């Protein structure tokens, strides 16, 4: 009985000490990843702009960028606004001449992909100027985090024949992933080793992912397929800055 009482008293004393000392115990510091891409994604605010007239509708969503940085992105957004203004004029002219017409639409959205050394802005631009359906295009802009300079796909690789390597792996992947939704002829045509076929891409720490446009590797119904190229599979020809 005495042992039980002594045990209970000991436990109570230990709990009292823990309560008293807890505020003074230094907790281990939590360290965030050192990758600059983490801070980069955190500082971008989203700008939204919506306008609508009797003939056209505009919906834009894009990142608010520091002055003088990522100029290609800013120029692209400005060009979208300029093209929409032209669409309004075209729609108004059509209505005056023919007494009506379809509501023109321009919708821009974006996402951000990051790796340790890069930040990619991935834009999706939908436009409708009449017809059965609108068209969606994907445009990407990849920058080095160290100096905010634009990175081309050629900058990523050391081997001049890199497009052939990407093309071969893309075909193997799409043959399997699309199956009967497309044909080998369509896939082969849309993955020929040229820069136009592989101009939409973003990078993570593990992959370089390519986005194919509508109708590029198959019919409209398949949308815009992606091909994630493993960096490990091409590590021998990827520059050290982008490994």
C-alpha positions in Angstrom: 0.0 0.0 0.0 2.8 2.4 0.9 4.6 1.6 -2.4 1.4 2.5 -4.3 1.0 5.8 -2.4 4.7 6.6 -3.0 4.4 5.9 -6.7 1.3 8.1 -7.0 3.1 10.9 -5.2 6.2 10.6 -7.4 4.0 10.8 -10.5 2.3 13.9 -9.2 5.7 15.6 -8.4 7.0 14.8 -11.9 3.8 16.3 -13.5 4.2 19.4 -11.5 7.8 19.8 -12.6 6.9 19.3 -16.2 4.1 21.9 -16.0 6.5 24.4 -14.4 9.4 23.8 -16.8 7.5 23.4 -20.1 7.6 27.2 -20.9 11.4 27.2 -20.6 12.1 24.1 -22.6 13.5 25.2 -26.0 11.6 23.5 -28.8 13.7 22.3 -31.9 13.5 24.9 -34.7 11.6 23.9 -37.8 13.5 24.6 -41.0 11.7 25.2 -44.2 13.1 23.9 -47.5 15.9 26.1 -48.8 14.5 26.0 -52.3 13.9 29.5 -53.6 10.9 28.1 -55.5 9.0 27.8 -52.2 9.3 31.5 -51.5 8.7 32.4 -55.1 5.3 30.7 -55.1 4.3 32.3 -51.8 4.8 35.9 -53.0 2.6 35.8 -56.1 -0.8 37.4 -55.7 -3.5 36.6 -58.2 -4.9 39.4 -60.2 -8.4 38.9 -61.6 -10.1 41.0 -64.3 -13.6 40.6 -65.7 -15.3 42.6 -68.3 -18.5 42.0 -70.3 -20.1 43.9 -73.2 -23.1 42.9 -75.4 -20.7 41.2 -77.7 -17.7 39.9 -75.7 -16.7 38.5 -72.3 -13.2 38.7 -70.7 -12.1 36.8 -67.6 -8.4 37.0 -66.7 -6.5 35.4 -63.8 -2.8 36.0 -63.7 0.1 36.6 -61.2 1.0 40.0 -59.9 4.7 40.3 -60.7 7.5 42.5 -59.4 8.3 45.4 -61.7 10.9 44.6 -64.3 10.8 40.8 -63.6 9.3 38.0 -65.7 8.7 40.5 -68.5 7.7 37.8 -71.0 4.8 36.9 -68.8 3.7 40.5 -68.5 4.0 41.0 -72.2 1.9 37.8 -72.9 -0.9 39.0 -70.5 -0.9 42.4 -72.2 -1.2 40.7 -75.6 -4.2 38.7 -74.5 -5.9 41.9 -73.4 -5.0 43.5 -76.8 -6.4 40.6 -78.7 -9.6 40.7 -76.7 -10.1 44.4 -77.5 -9.8 43.5 -81.2 -12.4 40.7 -80.7 -14.8 43.3 -79.3 -14.4 45.5 -82.4 -14.8 42.4 -84.6 -17.9 41.3 -82.8 -19.4 44.8 -82.9 -18.7 45.0 -86.7 -20.3 41.6 -87.3 -23.4 42.6 -85.3 -23.8 45.8 -87.2 -23.5 44.1 -90.5 -25.5 40.9 -89.8 -27.6 41.9 -86.9 -26.2 39.6 -84.2 -23.6 36.9 -83.6 -22.0 34.7 -80.9 -20.7 36.1 -77.7 -16.9 36.2 -78.0 -15.1 34.8 -75.0 -11.5 35.1 -73.7 -10.7 33.3 -70.5 -7.2 33.1 -69.1 -6.2 31.0 -66.0 -2.8 30.0 -64.7 -0.9 27.6 -62.4 2.6 27.6 -61.1 5.0 24.6 -61.1 8.3 24.7 -59.3 11.6 22.8 -59.0 14.5 23.6 -56.7 16.0 25.8 -59.4 13.0 26.9 -61.6 9.6 28.5 -61.5 7.2 27.8 -64.4 4.0 29.8 -65.2 1.5 27.6 -66.9 -1.2 29.5 -68.7 -4.4 28.1 -70.2 -6.1 30.4 -72.7 -9.6 29.7 -73.9 -11.1 31.7 -76.8 -14.4 31.5 -78.5 -15.2 33.4 -81.6 -18.1 31.3 -82.9 -18.5 27.8 -84.1 -19.2 24.5 -82.4 -16.7 25.1 -79.6 -13.9 27.3 -78.5 -10.2 26.6 -78.5 -7.8 26.2 -75.6 -4.1 26.8 -75.8 -1.4 26.2 -73.2 1.6 28.5 -72.9 4.4 28.1 -70.4 7.2 30.3 -69.2 10.0 28.8 -67.2 12.5 30.9 -65.3 15.7 30.3 -63.3 15.1 31.2 -59.6 18.7 32.5 -59.3 18.4 35.4 -61.7 14.9 35.3 -63.1 16.0 34.7 -66.6 13.8 32.8 -69.1 14.8 29.2 -69.7 14.3 27.5 -73.1 14.1 23.7 -73.5 17.5 23.9 -75.2 19.0 25.4 -72.1 18.1 22.4 -70.1 20.0 19.8 -72.2 23.6 19.3 -73.1 23.1 17.0 -76.1 22.1 18.6 -79.4 19.9 15.6 -80.2 17.8 16.0 -77.1 14.6 16.4 -79.1 15.0 12.9 -80.6 15.3 11.4 -77.1 12.2 13.3 -75.9 10.3 12.3 -79.0 11.1 8.6 -78.6 10.0 8.5 -75.0 6.9 10.6 -75.6 5.7 8.2 -78.3 6.2 5.1 -76.1 4.3 6.8 -73.3 1.4 8.1 -75.4 1.0 4.8 -77.3 0.3 3.1 -73.9 -1.6 5.9 -72.2 -3.9 6.9 -75.1 -4.5 3.4 -76.5 -7.4 3.3 -78.9 -8.3 7.0 -78.2 -5.7 7.9 -80.8 -3.6 6.4 -83.6 0.1 5.9 -83.9 0.1 8.1 -87.0 -1.5 11.0 -85.1 0.9 10.5 -82.1 3.9 10.3 -84.4 3.0 13.5 -86.2 2.5 15.4 -83.0 5.7 14.2 -81.4 8.1 14.8 -84.3 11.4 16.0 -82.8 11.0 19.7 -83.3 10.6 22.6 -80.8 7.1 23.4 -81.9 5.8 20.0 -80.7 7.5 20.4 -77.3 7.2 24.1 -76.6 4.8 23.8 -73.6 6.5 22.3 -70.6 7.1 22.7 -66.9 9.7 21.3 -64.5 9.5 19.7 -61.0 12.4 18.1 -59.1 11.6 14.7 -60.7 10.2 15.4 -64.1 10.0 17.6 -67.1 6.4 17.5 -68.1 5.2 18.3 -71.7 1.7 19.4 -72.5 0.3 18.6 -76.0 -2.2 21.0 -77.5 -5.7 20.1 -78.8 -5.6 17.8 -81.8 -1.8 17.5 -81.6 -1.6 13.8 -80.7 -5.3 12.8 -81.2 -8.9 13.9 -81.6 -10.5 16.8 -79.7 -12.0 14.5 -77.2 -8.7 13.5 -75.6 -8.1 17.1 -74.5 -4.5 18.1 -73.9 -2.5 15.1 -72.7 0.7 15.4 -70.6 3.9 13.4 -70.8 6.0 13.4 -67.7 9.6 12.8 -68.7 11.6 11.4 -65.8 14.7 13.4 -65.2 16.5 10.2 -64.2 15.9 8.7 -67.6 17.7 11.6 -69.3 20.1 12.5 -66.5 23.1 12.1 -68.8 22.0 14.9 -71.0 20.4 17.3 -68.5 22.6 20.2 -67.4 23.6 20.2 -63.7 21.6 23.3 -62.9 18.4 21.5 -63.8 19.0 18.0 -62.4 
